[in-house]
């Protein structure tokens, strides 16, 4: 049975918080000047199985018809197929680690046509049928490419295949410590590599932090994002409000900029080669307290782009460990029109922890949450 927690009706009007609770199928409404959100929470029925949520659905993707969510369990090495219409586990699909159908070192996944699953792996792009059989693997020999070739200590990571041209690869050129971060396009037919500068990515090296004091070793670098969308690719980094759209039809990149009314447009912390554990810990705390931006997702039904961002907070100034854990997070939603113009921003007070995986389905924004070690989602609908 699907468990539904208590429903709360929350209205935030001109800074006054009014709360009343009842049993309205776990549904609430959030009203802001110029914006109304309908909110509810759902739990996925695991059908006497355990669902893999330890990595916050970091390797998951939505089916083309938006009915199924595919979540890869890296511990059991199997694919969980979640029926989102009926809010239950549909099946688990085992995969092999080695051999002709071997799959390992997974970076990300997304769904493909004919119910196939595409995996971006550290060993190259691979396409599988849902029975775990390999359908195609792309051989990418970077040393054979001409054009904007890789330099020493550079790698091409997160390789994705253009769904409209299977001989074209997208990825990020990176050097250790984010010294270099650029968008890359590979033309497999002509064996050419093209690179595109991203100004916001040039700053990422300033967030790289390390510690090696003889007793402790720690390392951190800012996270980057690359997402395939209709018409091209979205690119960004967690440290900056600015993000990019690569238009595959025109082979051009445009920056999407806007000033947030809630957070700084850029994380103000700075990394370094720290000499002591205390210095590294203080940096990481400041980094977490700064803004963190995700890439938006497209709501096809409402023709809007929806984007989450957040800042962590600590209840105490005193923290423990090299990587201190925050007490919670303030979470925000930005809404863009189909032309990528910012329409509205608002805080989401019912979310109190850092969000992770989110997507749109049926005109609603689904945000993954851990419900007492079960897979759950907070769903937002603009009304």
PEHU-V441756 format. One record per residue. RES is the residue in three letters. NEAR is the number of other ideal C-beta (glycine too) atoms within 8 Angstrom. D_LAST is the distance of its C-alpha to the last C-alpha in Angstrom with 2 decimals. Layout:
res=RES near=NEAR d_last=D_LAST
res=RES near=NEAR d_last=D_LAST
//
This chain:
res=UNK near=3 d_last=28.93
res=UNK near=9 d_last=25.51
res=UNK near=7 d_last=25.37
res=UNK near=9 d_last=22.27
res=UNK near=7 d_last=22.60
res=UNK near=6 d_last=21.91
res=UNK near=14 d_last=18.41
res=UNK near=9 d_last=17.62
res=UNK near=11 d_last=15.11
res=UNK near=13 d_last=14.99
res=UNK near=9 d_last=14.00
res=UNK near=11 d_last=15.35
res=UNK near=8 d_last=16.04
res=UNK near=4 d_last=18.83
res=UNK near=5 d_last=20.39
res=UNK near=6 d_last=20.74
res=UNK near=8 d_last=19.74
res=UNK near=8 d_last=19.37
res=UNK near=7 d_last=19.60
res=UNK near=6 d_last=20.07
res=UNK near=7 d_last=20.69
res=UNK near=6 d_last=20.84
res=UNK near=5 d_last=20.72
res=UNK near=8 d_last=17.28
res=UNK near=7 d_last=17.64
res=UNK near=11 d_last=16.93
res=UNK near=9 d_last=13.30
res=UNK near=13 d_last=12.08
res=UNK near=12 d_last=9.43
res=UNK near=14 d_last=9.98
res=UNK near=9 d_last=9.70
res=UNK near=10 d_last=11.54
res=UNK near=4 d_last=12.88
res=UNK near=4 d_last=10.67
res=UNK near=10 d_last=7.98
res=UNK near=9 d_last=5.63
res=UNK near=13 d_last=6.01
res=UNK near=12 d_last=6.73
res=UNK near=14 d_last=10.32
res=UNK near=11 d_last=13.26
res=UNK near=13 d_last=16.74
res=UNK near=11 d_last=18.88
res=UNK near=12 d_last=22.59
res=UNK near=14 d_last=24.57
res=UNK near=9 d_last=27.60
res=UNK near=11 d_last=30.61
res=UNK near=6 d_last=32.87
res=UNK near=3 d_last=35.75
res=UNK near=7 d_last=35.55
res=UNK near=4 d_last=34.74
res=UNK near=12 d_last=31.92
res=UNK near=12 d_last=32.57
res=UNK near=11 d_last=30.22
res=UNK near=5 d_last=32.93
res=UNK near=8 d_last=31.93
res=UNK near=9 d_last=28.15
res=UNK near=12 d_last=27.65
res=UNK near=7 d_last=29.22
res=UNK near=11 d_last=30.68
res=UNK near=11 d_last=27.94
res=UNK near=10 d_last=26.10
res=UNK near=10 d_last=23.61
res=UNK near=11 d_last=25.08
res=UNK near=5 d_last=24.54
res=UNK near=5 d_last=22.70
res=UNK near=9 d_last=20.54
res=UNK near=7 d_last=22.03
res=UNK near=11 d_last=24.52
res=UNK near=12 d_last=24.76
res=UNK near=15 d_last=28.34
res=UNK near=12 d_last=29.59
res=UNK near=12 d_last=33.20
res=UNK near=11 d_last=35.31
res=UNK near=8 d_last=37.92
res=UNK near=6 d_last=40.07
res=UNK near=7 d_last=40.56
res=UNK near=10 d_last=40.16
res=UNK near=10 d_last=37.87
res=UNK near=13 d_last=34.51
res=UNK near=13 d_last=31.95
res=UNK near=13 d_last=29.85
res=UNK near=14 d_last=26.70
res=UNK near=11 d_last=24.97
res=UNK near=11 d_last=21.24
res=UNK near=5 d_last=20.57
res=UNK near=5 d_last=22.99
res=UNK near=10 d_last=22.69
res=UNK near=11 d_last=26.43
res=UNK near=14 d_last=29.24
res=UNK near=7 d_last=30.54
res=UNK near=5 d_last=33.71
res=UNK near=11 d_last=35.55
res=UNK near=11 d_last=37.46
res=UNK near=8 d_last=40.53
res=UNK near=11 d_last=41.62
res=UNK near=10 d_last=45.07
res=UNK near=7 d_last=45.88
res=UNK near=5 d_last=49.04
res=UNK near=5 d_last=50.80
res=UNK near=4 d_last=49.76
res=UNK near=10 d_last=46.26
res=UNK near=9 d_last=46.01
res=UNK near=13 d_last=42.75
res=UNK near=8 d_last=42.72
res=UNK near=6 d_last=41.73
res=UNK near=12 d_last=38.09
res=UNK near=10 d_last=35.95
res=UNK near=10 d_last=32.70
res=UNK near=13 d_last=31.60
res=UNK near=9 d_last=29.30
res=UNK near=12 d_last=29.24
res=UNK near=10 d_last=31.34
res=UNK near=6 d_last=32.03
res=UNK near=4 d_last=33.95
res=UNK near=8 d_last=32.33
res=UNK near=12 d_last=34.37
res=UNK near=14 d_last=33.58
res=UNK near=14 d_last=34.44
res=UNK near=13 d_last=35.76
res=UNK near=11 d_last=36.54
res=UNK near=12 d_last=39.57
res=UNK near=5 d_last=42.06
res=UNK near=5 d_last=44.57
res=UNK near=9 d_last=42.63
res=UNK near=14 d_last=39.89
res=UNK near=12 d_last=40.14
res=UNK near=13 d_last=38.53
res=UNK near=15 d_last=38.81
res=UNK near=10 d_last=38.43
res=UNK near=10 d_last=36.61
res=UNK near=5 d_last=40.01
res=UNK near=11 d_last=40.84
res=UNK near=7 d_last=43.15
res=UNK near=12 d_last=43.26
res=UNK near=7 d_last=42.44
res=UNK near=6 d_last=43.10
res=UNK near=8 d_last=43.94
res=UNK near=11 d_last=44.08
res=UNK near=5 d_last=47.25
res=UNK near=11 d_last=46.73
res=UNK near=6 d_last=50.00
res=UNK near=9 d_last=49.12
res=UNK near=4 d_last=52.80
res=UNK near=5 d_last=53.12
res=UNK near=11 d_last=50.53
res=UNK near=6 d_last=51.50
res=UNK near=7 d_last=49.64
res=UNK near=6 d_last=47.82
res=UNK near=8 d_last=49.37
res=UNK near=8 d_last=48.69
res=UNK near=6 d_last=50.96
res=UNK near=3 d_last=52.58
res=UNK near=5 d_last=50.27
res=UNK near=10 d_last=47.21
res=UNK near=7 d_last=45.16
res=UNK near=14 d_last=42.49
res=UNK near=9 d_last=39.81
res=UNK near=9 d_last=36.57
res=UNK near=14 d_last=37.68
res=UNK near=15 d_last=35.09
res=UNK near=12 d_last=35.97
res=UNK near=11 d_last=34.45
res=UNK near=7 d_last=32.93
res=UNK near=4 d_last=34.15
res=UNK near=6 d_last=37.60
res=UNK near=6 d_last=39.03
res=UNK near=6 d_last=41.87
res=UNK near=12 d_last=39.71
res=UNK near=13 d_last=38.77
res=UNK near=15 d_last=36.48
res=UNK near=12 d_last=37.01
res=UNK near=13 d_last=37.79
res=UNK near=14 d_last=41.33
res=UNK near=12 d_last=42.01
res=UNK near=11 d_last=45.05
res=UNK near=5 d_last=45.59
res=UNK near=7 d_last=43.89
res=UNK near=14 d_last=41.43
res=UNK near=6 d_last=44.31
res=UNK near=8 d_last=43.03
res=UNK near=12 d_last=39.50
res=UNK near=11 d_last=38.98
res=UNK near=15 d_last=37.03
res=UNK near=14 d_last=39.35
res=UNK near=12 d_last=39.55
res=UNK near=15 d_last=42.37
res=UNK near=11 d_last=43.80
res=UNK near=10 d_last=45.63
res=UNK near=5 d_last=47.39
res=UNK near=5 d_last=49.07
res=UNK near=8 d_last=49.06
res=UNK near=9 d_last=47.57
res=UNK near=15 d_last=45.40
res=UNK near=10 d_last=43.28
res=UNK near=9 d_last=41.89
res=UNK near=10 d_last=39.29
res=UNK near=7 d_last=39.22
res=UNK near=12 d_last=36.03
res=UNK near=8 d_last=36.66
res=UNK near=13 d_last=34.25
res=UNK near=13 d_last=36.02
res=UNK near=9 d_last=39.37
res=UNK near=11 d_last=38.52
res=UNK near=14 d_last=37.95
res=UNK near=9 d_last=41.64
res=UNK near=7 d_last=41.47
res=UNK near=16 d_last=39.33
res=UNK near=12 d_last=41.79
res=UNK near=16 d_last=43.65
res=UNK near=11 d_last=46.62
res=UNK near=16 d_last=49.14
res=UNK near=6 d_last=52.53
res=UNK near=8 d_last=54.80
res=UNK near=4 d_last=57.09
res=UNK near=4 d_last=55.38
res=UNK near=10 d_last=51.70
res=UNK near=5 d_last=49.92
res=UNK near=11 d_last=46.27
res=UNK near=7 d_last=44.23
res=UNK near=11 d_last=40.70
res=UNK near=11 d_last=39.04
res=UNK near=11 d_last=35.52
res=UNK near=6 d_last=33.22
res=UNK near=14 d_last=32.35
res=UNK near=11 d_last=29.76
res=UNK near=13 d_last=30.06
res=UNK near=8 d_last=27.49
res=UNK near=9 d_last=27.96
res=UNK near=8 d_last=25.16
res=UNK near=4 d_last=25.29
res=UNK near=6 d_last=27.81
res=UNK near=10 d_last=29.19
res=UNK near=13 d_last=28.91
res=UNK near=14 d_last=26.92
res=UNK near=17 d_last=29.19
res=UNK near=14 d_last=29.03
res=UNK near=13 d_last=30.39
res=UNK near=12 d_last=29.05
res=UNK near=14 d_last=30.99
res=UNK near=13 d_last=29.54
res=UNK near=13 d_last=26.34
res=UNK near=11 d_last=27.77
res=UNK near=14 d_last=27.20
res=UNK near=14 d_last=28.52
res=UNK near=12 d_last=27.87
res=UNK near=14 d_last=30.92
res=UNK near=11 d_last=30.88
res=UNK near=12 d_last=33.18
res=UNK near=6 d_last=33.80
res=UNK near=5 d_last=35.23
res=UNK near=6 d_last=36.47
res=UNK near=6 d_last=34.94
res=UNK near=11 d_last=32.96
res=UNK near=7 d_last=30.60
res=UNK near=9 d_last=29.47
res=UNK near=10 d_last=25.91
res=UNK near=6 d_last=26.31
res=UNK near=7 d_last=24.20
res=UNK near=6 d_last=24.99
res=UNK near=13 d_last=22.93
res=UNK near=4 d_last=22.60
res=UNK near=7 d_last=22.83
res=UNK near=9 d_last=25.57
res=UNK near=8 d_last=28.65
res=UNK near=9 d_last=28.35
res=UNK near=9 d_last=31.25
res=UNK near=13 d_last=32.66
res=UNK near=7 d_last=35.75
res=UNK near=9 d_last=37.82
res=UNK near=7 d_last=40.80
res=UNK near=12 d_last=42.60
res=UNK near=7 d_last=46.35
res=UNK near=6 d_last=49.23
res=UNK near=10 d_last=49.37
res=UNK near=6 d_last=52.71
res=UNK near=8 d_last=51.63
res=UNK near=11 d_last=49.11
res=UNK near=6 d_last=47.97
res=UNK near=11 d_last=47.16
res=UNK near=15 d_last=45.10
res=UNK near=13 d_last=43.22
res=UNK near=8 d_last=42.44
res=UNK near=14 d_last=41.18
res=UNK near=13 d_last=38.86
res=UNK near=11 d_last=37.44
res=UNK near=10 d_last=36.82
res=UNK near=13 d_last=35.25
res=UNK near=10 d_last=32.80
res=UNK near=10 d_last=31.92
res=UNK near=12 d_last=31.08
res=UNK near=14 d_last=27.87
res=UNK near=12 d_last=27.02
res=UNK near=12 d_last=24.79
res=UNK near=12 d_last=23.56
res=UNK near=10 d_last=22.98
res=UNK near=11 d_last=19.48
res=UNK near=11 d_last=18.14
res=UNK near=10 d_last=16.75
res=UNK near=12 d_last=13.54
res=UNK near=6 d_last=15.16
res=UNK near=7 d_last=12.45
res=UNK near=7 d_last=10.33
res=UNK near=7 d_last=13.71
res=UNK near=12 d_last=13.11
res=UNK near=12 d_last=15.46
res=UNK near=14 d_last=14.44
res=UNK near=13 d_last=17.35
res=UNK near=12 d_last=18.44
res=UNK near=13 d_last=21.46
res=UNK near=12 d_last=23.36
res=UNK near=10 d_last=26.56
res=UNK near=12 d_last=28.74
res=UNK near=10 d_last=30.60
res=UNK near=12 d_last=33.84
res=UNK near=4 d_last=34.82
res=UNK near=6 d_last=38.41
res=UNK near=4 d_last=40.24
res=UNK near=4 d_last=42.67
res=UNK near=9 d_last=41.58
res=UNK near=4 d_last=43.47
res=UNK near=7 d_last=44.13
res=UNK near=10 d_last=43.89
res=UNK near=8 d_last=40.19
res=UNK near=12 d_last=38.84
res=UNK near=4 d_last=35.73
res=UNK near=11 d_last=32.99
res=UNK near=7 d_last=31.82
res=UNK near=8 d_last=28.12
res=UNK near=13 d_last=25.61
res=UNK near=9 d_last=23.03
res=UNK near=13 d_last=20.10
res=UNK near=14 d_last=17.83
res=UNK near=13 d_last=15.08
res=UNK near=14 d_last=15.62
res=UNK near=13 d_last=13.45
res=UNK near=13 d_last=15.68
res=UNK near=9 d_last=15.53
res=UNK near=6 d_last=17.65
res=UNK near=4 d_last=20.69
res=UNK near=8 d_last=20.33
res=UNK near=6 d_last=19.74
res=UNK near=8 d_last=18.03
res=UNK near=7 d_last=14.95
res=UNK near=8 d_last=13.98
res=UNK near=10 d_last=15.33
res=UNK near=10 d_last=14.71
res=UNK near=8 d_last=16.65
res=UNK near=10 d_last=15.59
res=UNK near=8 d_last=18.05
res=UNK near=10 d_last=17.59
res=UNK near=11 d_last=19.23
res=UNK near=7 d_last=22.88
res=UNK near=7 d_last=24.65
res=UNK near=9 d_last=24.84
res=UNK near=13 d_last=22.31
res=UNK near=8 d_last=24.01
res=UNK near=10 d_last=22.76
res=UNK near=11 d_last=19.17
res=UNK near=9 d_last=17.80
res=UNK near=14 d_last=14.94
res=UNK near=9 d_last=14.92
res=UNK near=6 d_last=13.00
res=UNK near=9 d_last=9.94
res=UNK near=9 d_last=10.08
res=UNK near=13 d_last=12.30
res=UNK near=12 d_last=15.27
res=UNK near=13 d_last=17.54
res=UNK near=14 d_last=21.00
res=UNK near=10 d_last=22.49
res=UNK near=10 d_last=25.90
res=UNK near=11 d_last=25.78
res=UNK near=4 d_last=29.44
res=UNK near=5 d_last=30.67
res=UNK near=12 d_last=28.35
res=UNK near=13 d_last=25.75
res=UNK near=12 d_last=22.24
res=UNK near=11 d_last=18.76
res=UNK near=12 d_last=15.89
res=UNK near=12 d_last=12.67
res=UNK near=12 d_last=9.51
res=UNK near=10 d_last=6.19
res=UNK near=11 d_last=3.81
res=UNK near=6 d_last=0.00
//
